[in-house]
C-alpha cells in the first residue's frame, strides 16, 4: 500500500515504520529494514519535504 506514490521505496518504508506513532531513529531503522545511516538520510529528505518532524532526543513524528 503506497500512500504517496511519488516517494522512493526507501522513503515509503520509513513512513510505514512511523505509521504506529513517533519512533526513535534506531527503531525506524529496524522497522524499515534500512541501515541507521540510510534511515537517517531518508528521514532528512522526508523532513525537507514536510513528511516528518524531528523532536529532541532523536524522536521522529510523521506529519502526513
Number of C-alpha atoms within 10 A of each C-alpha: 6 11 10 11 9 9 13 10 11 16 20 20 21 25 26 18 20 21 13 9 10 18 20 15 20 17 15 25 20 14 15 20 15 17 12 16 12 13 22 18 12 20 23 16 14 20 17 11 9 12 16 21 16 17 12 6 8 11 15 20 18 21 12 10
